[in-house]
Each structure stands twice: as C-alpha cells, then as structure tokens.
Amino acid sequence: MAYKGKKIKIGISSCLLGEKVRYDGGHKLDRFITGTLGRYFEWVPVCPESEYGLPVPREALRLTGDSEAPHLVTIKTGVDHTRGMLRWVRKKLAELETKNLSGFIFKSKSPSSGIGGVKIYDSTDMSSRTGTGSGIFGGAFIKRFPLIPVEDEERVHNTALRENFIERVFVFRRWQKFRRENGSVKNLMGFHTSHKLQILAHSPRHYTTLEHLMSDGKQRNRRNVLSKYIEILTEGMCLTATVKKHINVMMHILGYFKKNVSSDEKLELSDAIDNYRKGLVPWIVPVTLIRHYIRRFDIPYLKRQYYLYPHPLELMLRNHV
C-alpha cells in the first residue's frame, strides 16, 4: 500500500524553494523540503508580499494591534498595507481553491505567511510586543481551508511533527480521491475500514466517535455524514500517535494471528514490541515483523490497513519514531 501515483500538490512559501523573494533579497531554501519531500510533492509556491506587489528587496513588515485582526505595517516608515494585502489574499485564496491542494508548508514567524507564533506589536510603540498570532495570509488560509493539513518549515524539522504532518497529507489526499470518485455514505465504509487502525493510533476517542457515526450513518443526511466524518477525522489525525497508542494498535493486530504463530514466533513478536516500548528500536522494527505475518497468513482486513503503510517507504520517516 505504498504510495503510487502523481505527485501531491502542496502549497509552500516561495522562499523555502530558494526563490529570492524575501524583504532582504534573500531566500530560505530548505533542502529537506525540496529534496526529500520534493520527490512526492508538487510545489505550488506563494509569496504574499511579492505577489501583492511589494518590491524585492523592501522594507521589513510587522504585525501590530489586535491579534485577531492585526495590521501589516512597515517597521520604519509605518506604511499600513493591511487593506491591500487583504484584497490580494481574497483573490489568492479563490485561486488556490482551484489547485486541489492537499497541504501547505508556510514560512514560520512571517507577518504574512506565519500560521502561529508571529510577533505582534503595539500599534503606537513598535518596540513593544503585545502577543503572538498568525500572519495575514497564513491565518486567512487556515480559516478558508480548515481541513487542509498545514505546517511551518521549523516544525517540519521536528521528527514527530513532520511524521504527523506528512501522514495527514496522505490521508487527506486519499479523502480527496474518495470524494472525486463518487464518494457516498455507502462507500465511506470502505474508506473508514482501511483507515481504522491509523485513526486508532492517533486518537482512540475519535476512533470511537467515528465508529458511532458510521453505525448510524444511514439514518442521516448524506452531506452531513460526509462533512462530519472528515471534520472528526481531521481533528483526530492532528493528535500525535504516541508509543502507548501504537502498542495498543499492535496488540490489536496480533489478535488476528496469535493462534497461527508458534511459541517462538510469539516471543519474537513480543520482544520486538517491548523493545519499541522501551525506545530501543523504532516503530518500523515491530511493524516489519507484523507485516511479514500478515502476508504469511493472508489476512485481508489487515492487508488493507494504511496504518502499516501510511506513506511511501522511501521517506523512511518511521525509522526514527
């Protein structure tokens, strides 16, 4: 179940691709993003400030005022670009809606592109910070597309957060494909079944909620069921899959073939899972052994689980978690 197909469209801040669009005329090329991830993702670059019409190089900008509705102003001269930027943002979001994006990687801490932790200053005292928030474009993107997985490049370099983001991208991509291919409440059961263990690894609570939704889905309006399902799925997948939750899923899987394996094989499986629990080996070690027994005993339900193949094997993400 490794990914096979066209590259996945992912929005990205242009400077992370090496484009010299920053205020100082430079860039923030990220070679992991362009190299490793670039083999699977088709980048859709966006630079709010240069696309809005500001020159390169240019005077640096800051957010000021209310964190819920900040203003975008130049640091030295105090020119307010908020109104013009918001007009550009509305047009850009409408354009991006046609791109069928499955995720977005933003430049961290940018007053235009940041999605959190962007410094906000007092509107009358540019040296006095009043809090943090989201950039003008980054914040608007999240509000317009709340289901699309987003992350910033700093967090992408955190192993666990990168794993979670990329996993969410592939789940959302499969959801987009499901919806395009006449996704119905009836067919939703197949989608849900293939993702059951993956959901369980992220949030047993959301797994239970989705199970209840599926059990009475036939009694509800089709559109309501589908929208409710993806909302709950998105919320659950945002939670990190911990070692404890992974072990819970692995033990659940073992129940499908524990009667078929020998005593020595059971011990080998138990040791692999225990070593993972102790942090001696990564997730991929016990799961590789589990995959072997699933193929050996030909268990259809387990063979279709994306939990075992959440993204392309070549990414080797789970060699480190």
N, C-alpha and C positions, 0 to 999 in steps of 0.2 A: 504493500500500500504506500510505497514511497511516491512522492510527487512526480507526476509525469504530465507534461503539457507546456503550454505557453507560459512565458514569464508573467508574474503577477504585477499588476500596476500599483505602484506605491508612490504617493506624493512625497516630496522631500524638499527641504530648504536648499536652494541652489548652491549656496556657498559650501555645503557639505560634499558637493560633487567636484569641487575645485574651481568653480566659477568665481571670478574676481568681481564680486558684486557688493562686498561689504563697504561700510562707510569709509574705511581707510584704504580702499582699493585692493584689499587682500581677499583671501578665501579661508575656508576651514576644511580643506579636503580631509575626508575620513576614509582611509584606505580599507578598513574592515568593511565599511558600508559599501564602497564602490567595488571592492574586490570580491570578498566572500559572498555578501548578500546580493551583489550585482549579478551573480550567475543565475539567480532565481527571480529577481525583481526587475521590472521595467520602470525606471525612474520617471516621474513627472515633476520636473523642477519648478519651484515657485520662489521668487524673491519679492515680497510685498513692497519693500521700499524702492527698489529699482524699477519694478513693473508699474508702480504707482506714478513714477516719473521723476524721482529724485536722482541727481547725478552721482557718478562714481569717480572720484571719492566725493564725500559730502559731510556736512556737519552731523555729528552723532545725535541720536534722539534719546529721549527718556519718556517714561510714563509718569504723569502727575495727576493729583486729585483723587477721586473716588476709585477704589479698587474694582468696583462693579462696573463702572463706566469711566475708565481713565482717559486722559487726553495724551496725545502723542505730540511732543514738542521738541524743538531743537534745544540742545543744552545751553549754548552760549547766547544765541540771539532770541530764544523764546518763541520762535515761529510755531504756531499751532497747525499741525497737519491732520488733525483728527477727522474733520468733516470730509476732506478729500480722500483720506485713506479709507474711511467707512464706505464711501461711494465705490471706490475701487474694490473693496472687499466684497460687497454685494454682487458686483459683476463677476468677480473671480469665483466666488462660490457657485454661482449659477453655471459657470463654465465647467468647473470641476465636477459638478453633478453629472455631466455627460461623459466623464472619463472612466467611470466604473472603478474607482479606486478601492483597494482592499486594505489600505493602511496609509499612515503618514508618519514620517520622521522629521521632526521640527528641530530648528536650531535652538538650543537651550538658552534661557535668560534673555532672549531677544525681545525688545519692546514691541516688535511687530509679530514675530513668529513664536515666541515662547508660549508654552502651554501650562506653565506653573512656575512659581518662584521668581517671577520677574520683579525687580525692584520698582516700587512706586514712590514718588517723591511728593513733597508738599508743593502745591501749585504756586505758593508765594515765596518759598525758600527751597531752591533747587538742591541745596546741600542736606536737607532734612528728609529722611525716609519716613514714610507713613505706613508701609506694609509691603506686601507682595501680591501678585496676581498673574493674569495671563496677558500675553501680547494681543494687540488689536486683531490681527488676522488669526492667530492660533486659537484664541478664545472663541471667536466667531465660528471657526471651522468646527470645533467641538460641539457648539450649540446646534449648528446646522446638520452635522452628521454624527450624532451621539453613538451610533453603533459601530462606526469605523474605528478599528484599533489605531491608537496614536501613541507616540513615544518621542522623547527627545534624544539627541545623539549622546549625551552624557550618560543617561540611564541605559542606553543600548550597550554600553561597555560594561555594565554590571551583568555578570553571567546569568543570575536568576531572572532579572528583569528582561534581559534580551531573550531568554528562552520563552518567557511568558508572552512577550510581545509577538514573536515570530509564530508561536503556536496559535495565538489568537488570529493572526493574519491568515493562516491556512484554514482555520475553522471558518472564519468569515468568508473566505474565498469559496469554500465549499457551499456555504449557505447561499451566496450569490448565484452559484451554478444551479443549486437546487431550485431557487425561485425562478430562474430563467427557464428551466426545463419543466414548466407546468407544475410547480410546487403546489401541492394540495395538502389538506389535513390528512388525507389517507396516505399520501406518500411521505408525509412528515414522520410517520412512524419509522420508516426505513432510515431516514436521516438521523433520527434520535437514537435508534438502536445502535448504529455504527459509532456514535459518539458517547454512549452511556458511560463507559469506563473512564474516558477522558474527562467528562464532566465530574464524575465521582472523585477523581484525583484532585480536582480544583476546589470543589465545594459539595460535600455530602448534602448540605441543606438545599442548595439549588438543584441538585440531582433529584431529591425527593419532591421538590416543588414541580419540577418538570414531569416527573412520573405521574403526579396527580393531574397535571394539565393534560397529559396525553390520555389518561384513563377516562376523562370526561370531555375530551376534545370534540367528539361527535355531537355533543349536545350544544355546542357553542357556534357562534358565527365564525365562518372560515377565516375572515380577515382578522378578527380579534384573536383567534388562536395562534395564527402565524406571527402576528406582531407581538403578542405576549410571550411566545416561545423565544423569539430572538432577543427580546429585552432581558428575559431571565437568563438565557444562555450567555449573553454578553456580560452581564453582571457577575455571573458565577466564574466565567473564564478569566476575569480580571483578578481574581484571588489567586495567590501563588500556590502551586502544588507543592506541599511540604513532604518531607521524608515520611512522616507519620501517615499522611494521606496516600502516598504512593504505596507504602507497605500494606495498607488496608486493601487497595486495589489488587496488589499482587496475591494476597492471601485469598481474595475472592476468586481470582483466576485459577489458583491452584485447586480449588474445589472442583473444577471441571475435569481434572485428570488425575487426582490423587489416588484413585483406585487402580489406575493403569500403570503407575510407576512403581519401580521396585523400592525396597527399603534404602538401598544405597543411593538411588536417584532422589528419593525424598530428602535424604540427608544432604545431598549436594545442593538441592534447591533451597533448603532451609538455611544452610551455611551461606549461600550467596545472598539471600535476603537479609540475614543477620549482619553480614559484613557491610551491606549497604546501610543498614540501620546505624551501625557504628561509625559510618563515614570512612570505612577502609576502601571501598570501591564505589564508583559512580553508578547511577541508575541503569546505565546500559548493560552492566555485567549481569545482574539477575534477569533482566528482561531478555537479553540474548538467549539465555538458557530457557526461559519461558517460551520464547518464540520457537525454539527447537522442539519442545514437547507439543506445542500446538500444531506444528506441521506434522510431527510424527503421528499424533493421534487424530489428525484431520478434524478439528472442531470448528465448524463453520461460523458459529457465533463469535468466537474469539478471533478467528482469522480476519473478520471484517472490522475489528476494533481499531480505530485511529489512535487510541492510546498507545498502542505498540509501535506505530509508525506515524508520529504526529507531524513530521516534516521530512524533507529529503535527508537521507542518511549521511550524505556528503557534508552536510553542515556540521555534523559531529557535536551538536550543541549539548546533548545529554551525556557526552563523555566527561563533562565537568560538573554535573549536578546529581 
